[in-house]
């Protein structure tokens, strides 16, 4: 395939800092895969919503452009508010599309359900093939909510079901997600393709090792350090780690002097007050001296934090994949993660890290304590982490995505507009 595609990710910009607001692994996924796809001769225009009057279309890499759609005031909207702007976003895209040369875009690829609704509308009018990547799904998320967490609204589940009915191809991160699309959303199996996300294997590397990273970050050489990186919201499970620390020092008081938990990220969605709540919880549990909250750091500095950590922890309640787990392993750091969703693929249990069933702090305490007290096992897991991560590169993601595009474009094309059901 050669040409150009239109990509939609409207609820967050590809230029936003991952770990803040609604920006996370999807932002990394879209930008990294777009760059590799462009390197194969397929230019990518990423359409996102303008949230500031001073945002202008730009080229962020060779063949990758960010283009802004106008809908409502040029200010941020929450994911709960944004569905009201689906029609306006579609209308603005179509205004731009009508000014383009014929056959300018080969297809449309959307990410997350709100973008999928816009892509479905645009595809219906333009008759362009329509590819969608869910990233997360309401019906999956609602099966595994954190305590006190609000379920995803019905409007999202309905929107996802509509996308599945009208899409030309669905891209899942793992075979497990592909099966969920078929079983929970009645997706046609022939239209579901598994394409694993990747990791930047040039940026996320062991480098000069743990000692050098700790010296650079001013972390004690003998600290027992485990780290959480991600959006601070209940569904990502940082509370599990705060309670885990309390369990650890209760049963092994001698650990307190060296133990440190880094919680790196910003508030997100329904967790806007979560950092303050977790800080209060740490104080209540008597571990405020062990739990350290940090804002997200630039991606060019993130690898040092992975290298400096003895373990990186991903205690999510559900996860379509878990890029943090891959990035940490590529730096040679073992990962402890919940045995859910894509994390079962991102982490090789007993080889590159450990998977934990459920979110009981006692179980997490047992696993983390055992690994922190066994340096030899961590070394073995570190070797396995490097090997495991080496099989996930963005080049492979791009190639498999292009294979999906080729398949879609090879299918018989309707001569009429797609039926709206």
Backbone torsions as a table, in degrees:
resi	resn	phi	psi	omega
1	UNK	NA	137.0	171.1
2	UNK	-130.4	160.5	178.3
3	UNK	128.4	-141.0	-174.7
4	UNK	-145.6	144.5	176.8
5	UNK	-122.7	155.9	174.2
6	UNK	-104.8	122.3	179.3
7	UNK	-110.5	135.9	178.6
8	UNK	-112.8	127.3	166.2
9	UNK	-146.5	87.4	-166.7
10	UNK	-91.9	-21.0	-174.5
11	UNK	-83.3	-8.8	176.0
12	UNK	-155.7	147.7	-177.4
13	UNK	-88.1	144.5	175.4
14	UNK	-62.8	-15.1	-178.0
15	UNK	-92.7	-4.3	-177.0
16	UNK	-76.9	151.5	178.5
17	UNK	-69.5	119.9	177.3
18	UNK	-61.2	138.7	179.6
19	UNK	100.9	-3.3	179.1
20	UNK	-121.9	135.6	178.6
21	UNK	59.8	-127.3	-179.9
22	UNK	-95.9	3.7	-178.9
23	UNK	-82.6	132.3	-179.4
24	UNK	-158.8	-141.9	-176.6
25	UNK	-61.4	-31.2	179.8
26	UNK	-61.6	-38.8	178.8
27	UNK	-60.4	-44.9	178.0
28	UNK	-62.6	-45.3	-178.4
29	UNK	-56.6	-50.8	-174.7
30	UNK	-63.8	-45.5	-177.4
31	UNK	-68.9	-47.0	-176.8
32	UNK	-65.3	-45.3	-179.6
33	UNK	-68.0	-35.8	178.4
34	UNK	-61.6	-41.2	179.9
35	UNK	-63.1	-41.9	179.6
36	UNK	-71.2	-37.1	177.1
37	UNK	-63.6	-43.0	178.9
38	UNK	-62.0	-34.2	179.3
39	UNK	-65.2	-18.7	177.0
40	UNK	-92.7	8.7	175.1
41	UNK	94.1	10.8	177.2
42	UNK	-112.9	107.2	-178.9
43	UNK	-72.9	149.9	-174.6
44	UNK	-126.0	121.6	171.5
45	UNK	-102.8	116.6	-179.0
46	UNK	-98.3	114.5	-179.4
47	UNK	-94.6	127.5	177.3
48	UNK	-137.4	165.7	-176.7
49	UNK	-82.9	136.3	176.5
50	UNK	-71.1	122.9	179.7
51	UNK	-116.5	6.2	179.1
52	UNK	-151.9	134.4	-178.5
53	UNK	-60.1	-20.0	-176.1
54	UNK	-95.7	12.1	174.9
55	UNK	-86.0	131.6	-178.5
56	UNK	-132.1	151.8	177.8
57	UNK	-54.0	142.1	-177.7
58	UNK	-152.9	159.9	173.4
59	UNK	-99.8	117.9	-176.0
60	UNK	-96.3	-12.8	174.5
61	UNK	-163.5	166.8	179.6
62	UNK	-56.1	116.9	176.7
63	UNK	81.4	5.3	179.6
64	UNK	-122.0	118.1	-177.5
65	UNK	-119.5	141.4	171.0
66	UNK	-101.3	126.0	-178.6
67	UNK	-124.6	139.4	-172.3
68	UNK	-103.4	138.1	174.9
69	UNK	-106.6	142.0	-179.4
70	UNK	-99.9	127.3	177.1
71	UNK	-158.1	115.9	-177.7
72	UNK	71.5	-167.7	-179.8
73	UNK	-67.9	149.2	179.5
74	UNK	-78.4	61.6	178.1
75	UNK	-138.3	160.8	179.9
76	UNK	-63.3	144.3	171.4
77	UNK	-124.3	148.4	176.9
78	UNK	-75.1	164.9	177.0
79	UNK	-64.1	-23.5	176.9
80	UNK	-75.6	-30.8	-179.7
81	UNK	-85.5	-28.6	-170.3
82	UNK	-63.2	-33.2	178.8
83	UNK	-56.2	-24.7	178.0
84	UNK	-67.1	-14.1	-176.6
85	UNK	-105.9	8.7	-177.9
86	UNK	-59.4	-45.1	-179.5
87	UNK	-64.0	-42.6	-179.3
88	UNK	-65.5	-40.4	178.9
89	UNK	-65.6	-41.7	177.4
90	UNK	-62.7	-43.7	-178.7
91	UNK	-60.9	-42.9	-178.6
92	UNK	-68.1	-39.1	176.2
93	UNK	-61.5	-44.1	-178.2
94	UNK	-65.3	-35.1	174.7
95	UNK	-58.4	-43.4	179.6
96	UNK	-70.6	-38.9	-176.6
97	UNK	-63.5	-39.6	-176.8
98	UNK	-65.2	-19.2	179.8
99	UNK	-89.8	-2.6	-176.1
100	UNK	-90.4	157.2	175.2
101	UNK	-63.0	159.3	178.6
102	UNK	-62.7	142.2	178.8
103	UNK	61.0	30.6	-178.9
104	UNK	-65.4	-43.6	177.8
105	UNK	-106.8	142.3	176.5
106	UNK	-84.4	-36.7	-179.1
107	UNK	-162.9	174.5	177.8
108	UNK	-117.1	135.0	177.5
109	UNK	-128.7	120.5	-177.5
110	UNK	-113.2	155.5	-178.8
111	UNK	-130.2	121.8	-178.4
112	UNK	80.8	155.5	-165.6
113	UNK	-67.1	-34.4	-179.2
114	UNK	-64.6	-43.6	175.9
115	UNK	-64.0	-35.8	179.3
116	UNK	-62.6	-35.4	176.8
117	UNK	-64.8	-41.6	178.1
118	UNK	-66.0	-43.7	-179.6
119	UNK	-63.2	-39.2	177.8
120	UNK	-61.7	-47.1	178.1
121	UNK	-60.0	-46.7	-178.4
122	UNK	-65.5	-38.7	178.9
123	UNK	-64.8	-37.1	179.4
124	UNK	-61.3	-40.2	-177.9
125	UNK	-79.6	-41.2	-174.1
126	UNK	-88.7	-16.8	-174.5
127	UNK	64.1	22.1	174.5
128	UNK	-79.4	143.2	174.6
129	UNK	-57.9	149.6	-170.3
130	UNK	-128.2	116.5	178.3
131	UNK	-114.4	140.6	-177.8
132	UNK	-135.9	141.5	171.0
133	UNK	-118.8	121.5	-176.1
134	UNK	-69.6	-47.8	-173.1
135	UNK	74.3	-55.9	168.8
136	UNK	-137.8	159.1	-177.9
137	UNK	-131.3	138.6	-177.0
138	UNK	-59.7	-45.1	-176.1
139	UNK	-66.5	-29.7	176.4
140	UNK	-76.0	-46.8	-178.3
141	UNK	-61.6	-39.4	-177.0
142	UNK	-71.2	-14.5	176.1
143	UNK	-80.9	-11.6	-174.2
144	UNK	-143.8	60.9	-178.6
145	UNK	-82.4	145.9	172.0
146	UNK	-71.5	159.3	-179.7
147	UNK	-58.5	126.8	179.1
148	UNK	81.4	-2.0	-178.1
149	UNK	-80.3	137.8	179.5
150	UNK	-78.0	139.5	177.5
151	UNK	-68.9	157.9	174.8
152	UNK	-65.8	141.6	-175.6
153	UNK	-69.2	156.5	179.5
154	UNK	-59.6	-33.0	-177.7
155	UNK	-59.8	-33.5	178.0
156	UNK	-69.7	-45.7	179.9
157	UNK	-60.9	-42.2	177.5
158	UNK	-62.2	-43.4	180.0
159	UNK	-61.4	-40.1	179.1
160	UNK	-67.1	-39.6	178.8
161	UNK	-62.7	-39.2	178.1
162	UNK	-64.0	-43.0	179.4
163	UNK	-59.5	-46.4	-178.2
164	UNK	-59.8	-37.4	-179.1
165	UNK	-68.5	-30.7	-169.8
166	UNK	-109.4	-5.8	-175.8
167	UNK	-75.3	153.1	175.4
168	UNK	-87.9	-27.5	176.4
169	UNK	-157.9	143.5	175.6
170	UNK	-114.8	134.6	177.1
171	UNK	-107.4	121.6	177.1
172	UNK	-106.0	150.0	-179.6
173	UNK	-75.5	-30.9	-177.0
174	UNK	-141.3	166.5	175.5
175	UNK	-62.9	-33.6	178.0
176	UNK	-62.7	-43.7	178.3
177	UNK	-66.5	-38.0	177.5
178	UNK	-60.2	-41.7	178.7
179	UNK	-65.9	-36.5	178.5
180	UNK	-66.6	-37.7	177.5
181	UNK	-61.3	-37.4	-179.9
182	UNK	-75.7	-45.5	-173.4
183	UNK	-78.3	-38.8	-176.4
184	UNK	-91.4	-29.1	-174.6
185	UNK	-116.4	2.2	179.1
186	UNK	58.3	35.5	176.7
187	UNK	-66.4	146.4	175.2
188	UNK	-69.3	120.3	-177.3
189	UNK	-56.3	-31.5	-178.6
190	UNK	-67.9	-18.1	-177.4
191	UNK	-101.2	2.6	-177.1
192	UNK	-105.0	125.7	-178.1
193	UNK	-124.9	138.3	177.9
194	UNK	-95.4	121.2	176.5
195	UNK	-132.2	109.5	-177.8
196	UNK	-71.8	139.0	171.5
197	UNK	-63.2	170.1	-177.1
198	UNK	-123.1	-167.3	177.2
199	UNK	-144.6	147.0	178.4
200	UNK	-76.8	98.1	-174.4
201	UNK	-77.7	-1.6	172.3
202	UNK	-94.4	-32.9	-179.7
203	UNK	-86.0	-45.0	-176.2
204	UNK	-95.3	93.9	-177.0
205	UNK	-137.2	162.0	179.2
206	UNK	-62.3	-24.7	178.8
207	UNK	59.5	-134.9	-179.6
208	UNK	-88.8	3.8	173.5
209	UNK	96.9	179.4	-174.7
210	UNK	-63.2	-45.4	-175.9
211	UNK	-60.4	-44.4	-179.6
212	UNK	-66.2	-40.3	179.0
213	UNK	-64.1	-40.5	179.6
214	UNK	-67.9	-37.8	176.8
215	UNK	-62.9	-40.6	-179.7
216	UNK	-65.9	-37.2	-176.1
217	UNK	-95.4	2.5	179.5
218	UNK	61.5	47.2	176.7
219	UNK	-109.4	135.3	-177.5
220	UNK	-58.0	136.6	-178.2
221	UNK	-59.1	-31.3	-175.7
222	UNK	-100.1	10.5	178.6
223	UNK	-64.5	145.0	172.3
224	UNK	-99.1	96.3	-166.9
225	UNK	-112.2	124.9	168.2
226	UNK	-127.6	149.3	-164.0
227	UNK	-131.6	140.7	170.5
228	UNK	-111.9	129.9	177.3
229	UNK	-126.5	120.7	178.8
230	UNK	159.6	-177.8	178.1
231	UNK	-69.4	137.6	-178.2
232	UNK	-86.7	91.4	179.0
233	UNK	-146.1	154.9	-176.1
234	UNK	-53.8	-38.8	-174.7
235	UNK	-65.0	-25.6	178.9
236	UNK	-80.1	-12.7	170.9
237	UNK	78.7	22.2	179.5
238	UNK	-61.5	-27.4	178.5
239	UNK	-60.4	-33.7	178.4
240	UNK	-56.7	-40.9	-177.6
241	UNK	-72.7	-36.5	176.5
242	UNK	-61.7	-44.4	178.6
243	UNK	-70.1	-31.2	176.9
244	UNK	-63.3	-43.3	177.8
245	UNK	-57.6	-43.5	179.9
246	UNK	-62.3	-40.9	176.7
247	UNK	-61.5	-43.1	-175.7
248	UNK	-63.1	-45.8	-177.1
249	UNK	-76.9	-21.3	174.8
250	UNK	-68.1	-44.0	-177.7
251	UNK	-85.8	-26.0	-179.3
252	UNK	-135.2	75.7	-175.6
253	UNK	-57.0	-25.7	-178.3
254	UNK	-67.4	-14.8	179.9
255	UNK	-74.6	-22.9	-171.8
256	UNK	-53.4	-40.4	-174.4
257	UNK	-62.9	-27.8	-175.1
258	UNK	-114.0	-14.2	-172.7
259	UNK	-77.0	138.5	177.9
260	UNK	-148.3	132.6	173.6
261	UNK	-115.4	122.4	174.3
262	UNK	-98.3	124.9	173.6
263	UNK	-111.5	102.9	-173.3
264	UNK	-108.9	116.7	178.3
265	UNK	162.0	177.9	179.8
266	UNK	-121.6	165.9	179.9
267	UNK	-65.3	154.4	-175.9
268	UNK	-152.5	138.9	171.9
269	UNK	52.1	-128.4	-178.3
270	UNK	-75.6	6.0	176.7
271	UNK	-107.1	31.8	-175.5
272	UNK	-60.5	-28.3	179.0
273	UNK	-105.3	10.7	-174.0
274	UNK	-64.2	-41.7	178.8
275	UNK	-57.6	-43.2	179.2
276	UNK	-65.9	-39.8	179.6
277	UNK	-65.1	-41.6	179.9
278	UNK	-67.3	-37.2	177.2
279	UNK	-63.2	-41.0	178.0
280	UNK	-66.0	-38.2	178.1
281	UNK	-64.3	-43.2	178.6
282	UNK	-60.0	-40.2	178.1
283	UNK	-66.6	-42.7	179.9
284	UNK	-61.8	-38.2	-178.9
285	UNK	-82.9	-4.2	178.0
286	UNK	76.6	27.7	-179.3
287	UNK	-124.4	22.2	-179.2
288	UNK	-63.8	-20.1	177.7
289	UNK	-79.8	-12.5	-177.4
290	UNK	-103.3	-33.0	-175.7
291	UNK	-92.7	122.8	-176.7
292	UNK	-120.5	120.8	-179.5
293	UNK	-95.0	132.6	-179.0
294	UNK	-134.2	146.6	174.1
295	UNK	-71.8	161.8	176.6
296	UNK	-58.3	144.2	177.7
297	UNK	-106.2	158.9	177.8
298	UNK	-57.6	149.6	-176.2
299	UNK	-61.2	-29.1	179.9
300	UNK	-68.9	-18.5	178.6
301	UNK	-101.3	-12.1	-172.1
302	UNK	-64.7	-35.6	-177.6
303	UNK	-58.8	-35.1	179.2
304	UNK	-63.6	-36.2	178.8
305	UNK	-69.5	-37.7	174.9
306	UNK	-63.2	-46.8	-177.9
307	UNK	-63.1	-35.9	-176.6
308	UNK	-74.0	-16.9	-174.9
309	UNK	-85.7	144.5	170.8
310	UNK	-74.7	-36.8	178.6
311	UNK	-143.6	148.4	168.4
312	UNK	-113.9	133.9	-173.4
313	UNK	-115.1	136.8	-180.0
314	UNK	-129.6	85.1	-174.6
315	UNK	-92.2	36.2	-176.1
316	UNK	-61.3	153.1	176.0
317	UNK	-83.3	-29.3	167.3
318	UNK	-152.3	154.7	-176.6
319	UNK	-158.3	124.0	179.4
320	UNK	-67.3	-29.2	174.4
321	UNK	-152.0	-74.5	-178.0
322	UNK	110.6	73.0	-177.7
323	UNK	-64.1	-32.5	178.8
324	UNK	-56.6	-41.4	-179.6
325	UNK	-60.8	-42.5	179.2
326	UNK	-67.5	-43.8	-178.7
327	UNK	-60.9	-44.1	180.0
328	UNK	-62.4	-44.8	-179.2
329	UNK	-64.7	-35.9	178.1
330	UNK	-64.2	-23.0	176.1
331	UNK	-88.5	0.2	178.6
332	UNK	89.5	14.6	-178.4
333	UNK	-104.3	125.2	177.7
334	UNK	-64.1	153.9	-177.0
335	UNK	-121.7	135.5	170.4
336	UNK	-108.1	122.1	-173.8
337	UNK	-139.9	160.0	174.4
338	UNK	-70.1	141.5	-179.9
339	UNK	-81.2	68.2	-179.8
340	UNK	-135.5	151.4	169.7
341	UNK	45.4	-134.8	-176.3
342	UNK	-68.6	-15.9	178.9
343	UNK	-65.1	-24.0	175.9
344	UNK	-67.0	-23.9	176.2
345	UNK	-92.1	-40.3	-176.8
346	UNK	-66.9	-28.1	-179.6
347	UNK	-121.4	129.3	176.4
348	UNK	-93.0	105.4	-172.8
349	UNK	-59.5	124.6	179.6
350	UNK	82.3	-8.7	-179.6
351	UNK	-111.3	-50.1	-178.4
352	UNK	-115.8	-1.8	-178.3
353	UNK	171.4	-154.7	-178.6
354	UNK	-138.3	138.6	175.1
355	UNK	-103.7	137.1	-177.3
356	UNK	-115.7	130.6	176.1
357	UNK	-78.0	123.7	175.7
358	UNK	76.7	-166.6	-171.5
359	UNK	-131.2	25.0	177.3
360	UNK	-70.2	117.7	-179.9
361	UNK	-55.3	-28.0	178.4
362	UNK	-66.9	-40.1	177.8
363	UNK	-67.6	-42.9	178.3
364	UNK	-63.9	-40.0	178.5
365	UNK	-60.7	-42.9	-179.4
366	UNK	-62.6	-44.7	-178.0
367	UNK	-67.9	-48.6	-176.8
368	UNK	-66.5	-42.9	179.5
369	UNK	-60.7	-43.8	-179.8
370	UNK	-59.8	-43.0	-178.5
371	UNK	-72.3	-38.9	179.3
372	UNK	-65.3	-30.3	-179.1
373	UNK	-88.5	1.6	-177.4
374	UNK	-128.2	78.6	-178.3
375	UNK	-57.3	-35.2	-178.8
376	UNK	-64.1	-40.7	177.8
377	UNK	-66.1	-37.6	178.3
378	UNK	-64.6	-35.8	177.3
379	UNK	-64.1	-43.3	178.8
380	UNK	-63.4	-41.7	178.5
381	UNK	-67.1	-33.4	178.4
382	UNK	-62.7	-42.7	177.2
383	UNK	-62.8	-43.4	178.7
384	UNK	-65.9	-34.2	178.9
385	UNK	-63.5	-43.9	179.0
386	UNK	-62.4	-43.3	-179.8
387	UNK	-65.4	-44.1	-178.5
388	UNK	-63.1	-46.9	-177.4
389	UNK	-65.7	-27.7	-176.3
390	UNK	-63.4	-17.2	-179.0
391	UNK	-87.3	-1.8	-177.9
392	UNK	-120.7	98.0	176.8
393	UNK	-122.5	153.6	-179.6
394	UNK	-65.8	-24.2	177.2
395	UNK	-62.6	-43.1	178.4
396	UNK	-65.0	-39.2	177.5
397	UNK	-60.1	-45.8	-179.0
398	UNK	-63.9	-44.7	-178.5
399	UNK	-61.3	-43.3	-179.1
400	UNK	-70.3	-33.4	175.8
401	UNK	-65.7	-42.0	177.4
402	UNK	-63.7	-33.3	175.4
403	UNK	-62.7	-39.0	177.4
404	UNK	-64.5	-44.2	178.0
405	UNK	-58.4	-45.1	179.9
406	UNK	-60.3	-40.9	179.6
407	UNK	-63.5	-45.6	-179.2
408	UNK	-60.9	-44.5	-177.5
409	UNK	-71.1	-17.9	179.8
410	UNK	-85.1	-10.6	-178.3
411	UNK	-76.8	151.4	178.7
412	UNK	-56.1	133.6	-176.9
413	UNK	-97.0	132.6	178.3
414	UNK	-70.8	144.6	177.6
415	UNK	-89.3	-3.5	179.9
416	UNK	-123.3	167.0	177.9
417	UNK	-61.4	146.5	179.0
418	UNK	-62.2	138.5	-178.2
419	UNK	-67.0	138.3	176.7
420	UNK	-100.0	121.2	-177.8
421	UNK	-109.6	NA	NA
